[in-house]
């Protein structure tokens, strides 16, 4: 199974955010089946389709037919409530806000989750908290052979965004495509510049 950390980090962070909101019309529904209709209006469905494309890192030229192609990706992504900006399309990743749910794709790359109406950030495991952030700061604080010290301003953006928002509406299904692009090992650490030799 492909590790979420390495893949999603290399996807250039197609991530999203949540601000749960109750549907204001639900209290007007009466009669048989009213409870079910209320539930529909207060929730929607997130359909996530995730793919992973391996990196081509040198060696014999495989030609167009031999280049890596997207494959279904399976694993968990995490959903966090957040406050969208004035455009309604972006939001910061506020680590003080709890993760509210998880969506897991299957071997076909598809996952479904019923969620309260609102806006959501879709996050990989590295952005749920600052554990990976602190580890990167510590491991790459100083320059070493072929790499510069980590760029903290870049890493702050890597963790806190802002990231794109997924909006869940009552009774609707939102479809999100998540193409995850793997990078070669020497480019795989976020915000660290590699300037060493590359393979032929």
TIGU-679431 format. One record per residue (C-alpha): residue in three letters; x, y, z. Coordinates in nm, 3 decimals, decimal comma. Example, Ala and Ser with C-alpha at 12.3 -4.5 7.8 and 13.67 -1.06 7.14 Angstrom:
2
residu:u:v:w
ALA:1,230:-0,450:0,780
SER:1,367:-0,106:0,714
This chain:
200
residu:u:v:w
UNK:0,000:0,000:0,000
UNK:0,136:0,341:-0,095
UNK:0,202:0,565:0,202
UNK:-0,030:0,864:0,231
UNK:0,252:1,090:0,357
UNK:0,483:1,059:0,057
UNK:0,212:1,066:-0,207
UNK:-0,004:1,349:-0,085
UNK:0,297:1,564:0,000
UNK:0,403:1,533:-0,367
UNK:0,060:1,612:-0,503
UNK:0,119:1,984:-0,447
UNK:-0,151:1,970:-0,187
UNK:-0,492:1,947:-0,338
UNK:-0,655:1,991:-0,006
UNK:-0,993:2,126:0,123
UNK:-1,198:2,266:0,453
UNK:-1,527:2,253:0,685
UNK:-1,762:2,500:0,850
UNK:-2,072:2,299:0,952
UNK:-2,400:2,483:0,894
UNK:-2,755:2,365:0,961
UNK:-3,011:2,405:0,684
UNK:-3,245:2,685:0,789
UNK:-3,547:2,537:0,611
UNK:-3,557:2,207:0,795
UNK:-3,797:2,319:1,066
UNK:-4,072:2,376:0,807
UNK:-4,101:2,010:0,709
UNK:-4,397:1,825:0,865
UNK:-4,594:1,505:0,811
UNK:-4,492:1,144:0,734
UNK:-4,125:1,102:0,650
UNK:-4,042:1,448:0,785
UNK:-3,755:1,319:0,996
UNK:-3,584:1,159:0,694
UNK:-3,629:1,477:0,489
UNK:-3,476:1,684:0,768
UNK:-3,174:1,454:0,774
UNK:-3,133:1,485:0,397
UNK:-3,139:1,865:0,414
UNK:-2,885:1,871:0,697
UNK:-2,637:1,641:0,524
UNK:-2,476:1,584:0,188
UNK:-2,240:1,325:0,040
UNK:-1,873:1,368:-0,046
UNK:-1,756:1,142:-0,329
UNK:-1,376:1,132:-0,346
UNK:-1,194:0,980:-0,643
UNK:-0,818:0,955:-0,583
UNK:-0,545:0,842:-0,822
UNK:-0,169:0,802:-0,782
UNK:0,090:0,847:-1,056
UNK:0,443:0,719:-0,992
UNK:0,739:0,941:-1,075
UNK:0,978:0,877:-1,365
UNK:1,321:0,926:-1,205
UNK:1,564:0,855:-1,485
UNK:1,705:0,551:-1,656
UNK:1,620:0,419:-2,000
UNK:1,357:0,627:-2,176
UNK:1,037:0,419:-2,160
UNK:0,870:0,622:-2,435
UNK:0,515:0,758:-2,413
UNK:0,360:0,413:-2,372
UNK:0,593:0,319:-2,087
UNK:0,554:0,634:-1,878
UNK:0,379:0,598:-1,541
UNK:0,001:0,624:-1,562
UNK:-0,257:0,711:-1,294
UNK:-0,360:0,417:-1,078
UNK:-0,637:0,402:-0,813
UNK:-0,516:0,516:-0,472
UNK:-0,664:0,383:-0,150
UNK:-0,625:0,521:0,199
UNK:-0,764:0,779:0,443
UNK:-0,805:1,155:0,413
UNK:-0,920:1,375:0,701
UNK:-1,189:1,646:0,722
UNK:-1,154:1,959:0,935
UNK:-1,402:2,245:0,990
UNK:-1,265:2,582:0,880
UNK:-1,374:2,937:0,800
UNK:-1,364:3,014:0,425
UNK:-1,225:3,347:0,311
UNK:-1,429:3,621:0,143
UNK:-1,426:3,432:-0,188
UNK:-1,569:3,119:-0,026
UNK:-1,309:2,905:-0,205
UNK:-1,006:2,902:0,027
UNK:-0,949:2,858:0,401
UNK:-0,655:2,825:0,643
UNK:-0,579:2,496:0,815
UNK:-0,645:2,585:1,180
UNK:-0,481:2,312:1,391
UNK:-0,682:2,415:1,698
UNK:-1,001:2,291:1,528
UNK:-1,069:1,919:1,570
UNK:-1,082:1,676:1,281
UNK:-1,450:1,585:1,243
UNK:-1,444:1,288:1,006
UNK:-1,239:1,061:0,781
UNK:-1,304:0,947:0,425
UNK:-1,130:0,633:0,299
UNK:-1,099:0,535:-0,065
UNK:-1,113:0,167:-0,166
UNK:-0,905:-0,034:-0,414
UNK:-1,088:0,139:-0,702
UNK:-0,987:0,484:-0,571
UNK:-1,343:0,581:-0,473
UNK:-1,469:0,680:-0,130
UNK:-1,800:0,815:0,002
UNK:-1,888:0,993:0,325
UNK:-2,211:1,155:0,445
UNK:-2,129:1,488:0,609
UNK:-2,312:1,778:0,774
UNK:-2,382:2,074:0,546
UNK:-2,082:2,308:0,545
UNK:-1,734:2,374:0,408
UNK:-1,448:2,128:0,451
UNK:-1,072:2,099:0,422
UNK:-0,956:1,764:0,288
UNK:-0,623:1,688:0,459
UNK:-0,356:1,420:0,450
UNK:-0,213:1,281:0,774
UNK:0,081:1,525:0,772
UNK:-0,150:1,825:0,808
UNK:-0,375:1,693:1,085
UNK:-0,126:1,827:1,342
UNK:0,224:1,979:1,344
UNK:0,416:1,660:1,423
UNK:0,559:1,621:1,071
UNK:0,617:1,999:1,048
UNK:0,830:1,998:1,365
UNK:1,020:1,690:1,247
UNK:1,103:1,856:0,915
UNK:1,221:2,174:1,088
UNK:1,448:1,971:1,314
UNK:1,584:1,734:1,048
UNK:1,660:2,006:0,792
UNK:1,760:2,302:1,009
UNK:2,114:2,309:0,863
UNK:2,250:2,262:0,511
UNK:2,395:1,923:0,426
UNK:2,548:1,775:0,115
UNK:2,337:1,884:-0,186
UNK:2,052:2,039:0,017
UNK:1,984:2,382:0,163
UNK:1,825:2,446:0,504
UNK:1,449:2,413:0,498
UNK:1,252:2,722:0,397
UNK:1,035:2,791:0,704
UNK:0,803:3,038:0,528
UNK:0,738:2,774:0,262
UNK:0,682:2,509:0,530
UNK:0,435:2,735:0,712
UNK:0,232:2,756:0,389
UNK:0,269:2,379:0,342
UNK:0,102:2,320:0,680
UNK:-0,139:2,611:0,721
UNK:-0,236:2,683:0,361
UNK:-0,471:2,837:0,270
UNK:-0,618:2,539:0,087
UNK:-0,918:2,493:-0,138
UNK:-1,261:2,442:0,018
UNK:-1,509:2,163:-0,048
UNK:-1,868:2,278:0,007
UNK:-2,130:2,020:0,112
UNK:-2,494:2,114:0,040
UNK:-2,800:1,941:0,184
UNK:-2,922:1,648:-0,023
UNK:-2,643:1,681:-0,283
UNK:-2,337:1,475:-0,373
UNK:-2,011:1,664:-0,429
UNK:-1,755:1,493:-0,652
UNK:-1,386:1,566:-0,583
UNK:-1,098:1,447:-0,801
UNK:-0,766:1,405:-0,617
UNK:-0,473:1,328:-0,852
UNK:-0,169:1,245:-0,637
UNK:0,165:1,286:-0,817
UNK:0,467:1,110:-0,669
UNK:0,805:1,286:-0,686
UNK:1,154:1,146:-0,712
UNK:1,330:1,096:-0,375
UNK:1,560:1,397:-0,409
UNK:1,259:1,630:-0,452
UNK:1,034:1,450:-0,206
UNK:1,098:1,664:0,105
UNK:0,875:1,973:0,108
UNK:1,047:2,313:0,112
UNK:1,401:2,171:0,089
UNK:1,603:2,266:-0,220
UNK:1,815:1,986:-0,369
UNK:2,105:2,093:-0,594
UNK:2,302:1,771:-0,629
UNK:2,362:1,538:-0,924
UNK:2,073:1,364:-1,094
UNK:2,073:1,012:-1,242
UNK:2,126:0,978:-1,617
